[in-house]
Amino acid sequence: MKRWLLMTIVLALLLSGCSGIHDGHYHSVEVNKAQSDQAGSPDISVENFDQLCQALIDLVKEGVKSQVISFAQYDQNELEQDMRSAIWQVRTYDPITAYAVENITFEMGTSNGKSAVAVEISYIHERSEIKKIQKAENFVDVRKLIQAALNNSQAGVVLLWENYKQTDFVQLVEDYALEFPQLVMETPQVAAAVYPKIGEQRIIELKFTYKNSRENLRQMQSQVSSVFSSAELYVISKGPTMEKAALLYSFLMERYDYKIETSITPAYSLLQYGVGDNKTFAYVYAAMCEQSDLQCQVITGTRRGEPWFWNLIYVGGVYYHVDLLRCNQLGGFRAWTDADMDGYVWDYSAYPESVLPEPENPETEPVEPIQNETGN
């Protein structure tokens, strides 16, 4: 009884002095933004179920915590059931509500002979977080926004994807970090959540966890970027493509007497401390080549039964294998065709064929393929 009396007083206070609600006319659902952190505008009136659902969605978008809704020309016998149905519907199908809301409760009452409901909304994610949600129409937009967050070493990103499709976000992050070692210093652990579970439009919440602080990662990125710029300048005015590929090899491999180990900050550890594994060498070399307008990709396979990564460069219309660590053991830059890759296994259908052309090509003449594994 006390709770209902308090409810009646609250309704009377909110509805008094607001002639627009008492005149029986429909008012569009507009949230008073000045009050949206706590209470919404008293000037909300709905006439049917669809308007009720939209009213709840609009309240959530503005982070409103309490709101009185009046019901003009609404069947009072159906009101309580429609409130429950509307709450279920917006929490089940509306992306922002599914993402942000912890609970929605209501109490029913009347004012001046009309039905009215006091709505209370509790949040998992507050208004400031809701306002930071970024919109993406398609997968290309989603990928760009995630990549931008990774480039800035952010703790995560929240996206409203207009045309959702199931995606392996962990793999997407890992692939980008590998492809752009000069931008992503550490591949974060990724926690992904999707709201709601059904529907074409969904909220994607990605949380990134790093072992290094954001400040340290940004400093690392600056240092690595400087090295990449130096590598680009090192070959910018040089001649044939193969010569540039060889010079980039020298630039990278002559920096240190390398220690072959795996690091959680691959490019930074390799370029600043001389610590890296065959995977890091391959991806850093590929990124340097691409930055210098040389076509280069990374091959994943095995060498002598062990997991191994090496490169495939495109020179003068021909693809060549380049294994930086093998070259280093042999004392200098080498490029090989498929026929010279004894001891290597890879998915031949996934990469271009590496075969020398029949006519001689001046740009390929400096290349002298290794015919055996001596010195490996």
C-alpha positions in Angstrom: 0.0 0.0 0.0 2.8 2.4 0.9 4.6 1.6 -2.4 1.5 2.3 -4.4 0.9 5.6 -2.5 4.4 6.7 -3.3 3.9 5.7 -6.9 0.8 7.9 -7.1 2.6 10.9 -5.7 5.5 10.5 -8.1 3.0 10.3 -11.0 1.2 13.3 -9.8 4.3 15.4 -9.5 5.7 14.4 -12.9 2.4 14.9 -14.7 1.3 18.1 -13.1 2.0 21.3 -15.0 2.3 19.4 -18.3 -0.8 20.3 -20.2 0.4 18.4 -23.3 -0.2 15.1 -21.7 -3.6 16.0 -20.4 -5.0 17.3 -23.6 -5.5 13.9 -25.1 -3.3 14.5 -28.2 -0.4 12.3 -29.2 3.1 13.6 -28.5 6.1 12.2 -30.4 8.6 10.3 -28.2 11.3 12.7 -27.4 13.8 12.3 -24.5 14.8 15.4 -22.6 18.5 15.2 -22.9 19.2 17.6 -20.0 17.6 15.0 -17.7 18.7 11.9 -19.4 21.3 10.8 -16.9 18.6 10.2 -14.3 15.0 10.9 -15.3 13.5 11.4 -18.7 11.0 14.0 -19.8 7.4 13.7 -18.4 6.1 14.5 -21.9 6.0 11.0 -23.3 2.7 9.5 -24.4 2.1 6.4 -26.6 -1.0 5.1 -28.3 0.0 1.6 -29.4 2.4 -1.3 -28.9 4.9 -0.2 -31.6 5.1 3.3 -30.1 5.6 1.7 -26.7 8.6 -0.4 -27.9 10.1 2.6 -29.6 9.7 4.7 -26.5 11.7 2.2 -24.5 14.4 2.0 -27.1 14.7 5.8 -27.2 15.0 5.9 -23.4 17.8 3.4 -23.4 19.7 5.2 -26.2 19.8 8.3 -24.0 20.6 6.4 -20.8 17.4 7.4 -19.0 17.0 5.6 -15.7 13.4 6.6 -14.8 10.5 7.7 -16.9 6.7 8.1 -16.7 4.9 7.0 -19.8 1.2 7.9 -20.3 -1.1 6.0 -22.5 -3.6 8.0 -24.5 -6.4 5.9 -26.1 -4.8 2.7 -24.9 -6.8 -0.4 -23.8 -6.1 -0.6 -20.1 -7.0 -4.3 -19.9 -4.0 -5.0 -22.2 -1.6 -2.5 -20.8 0.2 -4.7 -18.3 0.7 -7.6 -20.7 1.8 -5.2 -23.4 4.4 -3.7 -21.1 5.9 -7.1 -20.3 5.8 -8.0 -24.0 7.4 -4.7 -25.0 10.2 -5.1 -22.5 10.9 -8.6 -23.6 10.9 -7.6 -27.3 13.3 -4.7 -27.0 15.7 -6.7 -24.8 15.6 -9.6 -27.2 15.8 -7.8 -30.5 17.1 -4.3 -30.0 21.0 -4.3 -30.1 21.6 -1.3 -27.9 19.1 -2.5 -25.3 20.5 -6.0 -25.3 24.0 -4.6 -24.8 23.4 -1.8 -22.3 20.5 -2.8 -20.1 20.6 -4.9 -17.0 16.9 -4.8 -16.2 13.7 -2.9 -16.9 10.9 -2.8 -14.3 7.6 -0.9 -14.2 4.7 0.0 -11.9 1.2 0.8 -13.2 -1.0 3.7 -12.1 -3.4 6.3 -13.4 -3.4 10.1 -13.8 -6.5 12.2 -14.6 -8.3 9.1 -15.6 -5.6 7.9 -18.0 -3.3 4.9 -17.6 0.3 5.7 -16.7 3.4 3.6 -16.0 6.6 4.5 -14.2 9.5 2.7 -15.8 12.9 2.1 -14.1 15.9 1.1 -16.1 19.2 -0.3 -14.7 22.3 -0.4 -16.9 25.3 -2.6 -17.4 26.7 0.0 -19.7 26.0 3.7 -18.9 25.1 6.5 -21.2 28.7 7.6 -21.8 29.5 4.1 -23.1 26.4 3.9 -25.3 27.4 7.2 -26.9 30.8 5.7 -27.9 29.3 2.9 -30.0 30.6 3.2 -33.5 28.4 2.3 -36.6 29.5 0.0 -39.3 27.4 -0.9 -42.4 29.4 -3.9 -43.6 32.4 -6.2 -42.9 34.8 -3.7 -44.5 33.7 -1.0 -42.1 33.9 -3.4 -39.1 37.5 -4.5 -40.1 38.6 -0.9 -40.5 37.3 0.1 -37.0 38.9 -2.9 -35.4 42.2 -2.2 -37.1 42.1 1.4 -36.0 41.6 0.3 -32.4 44.5 -2.1 -32.7 46.8 0.6 -34.2 46.1 2.8 -31.2 46.5 0.0 -28.7 43.0 0.6 -27.4 41.4 -1.6 -24.7 38.6 -2.6 -27.0 35.9 -1.4 -29.4 32.1 -1.5 -29.5 30.4 -1.5 -32.9 26.8 -1.4 -34.2 27.0 -3.7 -37.2 24.1 -3.0 -39.6 24.3 -6.2 -41.5 25.9 -8.7 -39.1 27.5 -11.9 -40.3 29.3 -14.5 -38.1 33.0 -13.7 -37.8 36.0 -15.1 -36.1 37.1 -11.9 -34.4 40.1 -13.6 -32.7 41.5 -14.7 -36.0 40.8 -11.3 -37.6 42.9 -9.6 -34.9 45.7 -12.1 -35.1 45.8 -11.9 -38.9 46.0 -8.1 -38.9 48.7 -8.1 -36.2 50.8 -10.4 -38.3 50.3 -8.5 -41.5 51.2 -5.1 -40.0 53.9 -5.8 -37.4 55.0 -2.1 -37.8 51.6 -1.0 -36.4 50.6 -3.7 -33.8 53.3 -4.2 -31.3 51.5 -6.9 -29.3 48.7 -9.2 -30.3 46.1 -8.8 -27.5 43.9 -11.5 -26.0 40.5 -11.0 -27.5 37.1 -11.4 -25.7 34.2 -11.0 -28.1 30.5 -10.6 -27.3 27.5 -10.2 -29.6 24.2 -8.5 -28.7 21.5 -9.7 -29.2 21.9 -13.4 -30.2 19.6 -13.0 -33.2 18.8 -10.3 -35.8 20.4 -8.6 -38.7 21.6 -5.6 -36.7 23.9 -6.4 -33.7 26.3 -4.8 -31.3 29.8 -6.3 -31.3 31.8 -5.8 -28.1 35.5 -6.6 -28.3 37.8 -6.3 -25.3 41.6 -6.4 -25.9 44.0 -7.4 -23.1 47.7 -6.6 -23.4 50.6 -7.5 -21.2 52.2 -4.1 -21.9 50.7 -0.8 -21.0 49.2 1.4 -23.8 51.9 4.0 -23.2 54.7 1.5 -23.6 53.1 0.0 -26.7 52.8 3.5 -28.3 56.5 4.1 -27.6 57.4 0.8 -29.1 55.3 1.6 -32.2 57.1 4.9 -32.6 60.5 3.2 -32.5 59.6 0.4 -34.9 58.0 2.9 -37.3 61.3 4.8 -37.4 63.2 1.7 -38.4 60.6 0.9 -41.1 61.0 4.4 -42.5 64.8 4.0 -42.6 64.4 0.7 -44.5 62.2 2.4 -47.0 64.7 5.2 -47.5 67.5 2.6 -47.8 66.1 1.2 -51.1 64.0 4.1 -52.4 66.4 5.1 -55.2 67.8 1.7 -56.0 67.5 -0.1 -59.3 66.0 -3.6 -60.2 63.4 -5.1 -57.9 65.7 -8.1 -57.0 68.3 -5.6 -55.9 65.9 -3.9 -53.6 64.8 -7.2 -52.1 68.5 -8.1 -51.4 69.1 -4.7 -49.9 66.2 -5.0 -47.6 67.5 -8.4 -46.6 70.9 -6.8 -45.7 69.2 -4.0 -43.9 67.3 -6.4 -41.7 69.8 -9.2 -41.2 72.9 -7.2 -40.6 71.4 -5.2 -37.7 72.3 -7.8 -35.1 73.8 -11.2 -34.3 70.2 -12.4 -33.8 69.0 -14.6 -31.0 66.3 -17.0 -32.2 63.5 -16.7 -29.7 59.8 -16.0 -29.6 58.5 -12.7 -28.2 55.1 -11.2 -27.3 56.3 -7.9 -29.0 57.7 -9.5 -32.2 58.7 -6.5 -34.4 59.9 -4.4 -31.5 62.0 -7.2 -30.0 63.4 -8.1 -33.4 64.3 -4.5 -34.5 65.4 -3.1 -31.2 67.0 -6.1 -29.4 67.7 -8.7 -32.1 65.4 -11.3 -30.7 62.9 -13.1 -33.0 61.8 -16.4 -34.6 61.4 -17.4 -38.2 57.8 -16.3 -38.2 58.7 -12.8 -37.0 61.5 -12.5 -39.6 59.1 -13.5 -42.4 56.3 -11.1 -41.5 58.6 -8.1 -40.7 60.5 -8.7 -44.1 57.1 -8.9 -45.9 55.9 -5.7 -44.3 59.2 -3.9 -45.2 58.9 -5.1 -48.8 55.3 -4.0 -49.2 56.1 -0.6 -47.7 58.8 -0.3 -50.4 56.4 -1.4 -53.2 57.8 -4.9 -53.5 55.3 -7.7 -53.8 56.0 -10.2 -50.9 53.9 -12.7 -49.0 54.5 -15.1 -46.2 54.3 -18.9 -46.7 53.3 -21.1 -43.8 54.6 -24.6 -43.9 57.3 -26.9 -42.5 61.1 -27.2 -43.0 62.6 -30.6 -42.1 59.4 -31.4 -40.3 59.3 -28.3 -38.1 56.7 -25.5 -38.4 58.3 -22.8 -40.6 57.6 -19.4 -42.1 59.4 -17.9 -45.1 58.7 -15.4 -47.9 57.6 -15.5 -51.6 58.6 -12.4 -53.6 57.5 -11.4 -57.0 60.3 -10.2 -59.4 60.2 -9.7 -63.1 57.1 -11.8 -63.6 58.5 -14.7 -61.5 57.8 -15.8 -57.9 60.8 -16.7 -55.7 61.2 -18.2 -52.3 63.3 -16.3 -49.7 64.0 -17.9 -46.4 65.9 -15.2 -44.4 67.3 -17.5 -41.7 68.5 -20.0 -44.4 70.1 -17.2 -46.3 71.8 -16.0 -43.2 73.3 -19.5 -42.6 74.5 -19.6 -46.2 76.1 -16.1 -45.9 73.9 -13.9 -47.9 70.7 -13.2 -49.9 69.4 -16.1 -52.0 66.2 -16.6 -54.0 64.9 -20.1 -54.9 62.3 -21.6 -57.1 60.0 -24.5 -56.1 62.5 -27.1 -57.5 65.1 -25.8 -55.0 63.0 -26.1 -51.9 64.1 -29.5 -50.7 63.0 -30.2 -47.1 60.2 -27.7 -47.3 56.5 -28.6 -47.3 53.6 -26.2 -47.9 50.1 -26.1 -49.4 51.1 -25.8 -53.1 47.5 -24.8 -54.1 47.5 -21.8 -51.7 50.4 -20.0 -53.2 51.6 -19.1 -56.7 54.0 -21.5 -58.5 57.7 -20.5 -58.5 59.2 -21.6 -61.8 61.8 -19.9 -64.0 60.6 -18.7 -67.4 62.0 -20.2 -70.6 63.4 -16.9 -72.0 66.1 -15.2 -70.1 65.0 -12.2 -68.0 67.8 -9.7 -67.2 66.2 -8.9 -63.9 66.4 -12.5 -62.8 70.0 -13.1 -63.9 71.6 -12.1 -60.5 69.6 -14.9 -58.9 71.6 -18.1 -58.6 69.2 -20.8 -57.1 70.7 -23.1 -54.5 70.7 -26.6 -55.8 71.4 -28.5 -52.6 71.2 -28.2 -48.8 74.9 -27.9 -48.2 75.6 -25.4 -45.4 72.0 -25.4 -44.2 
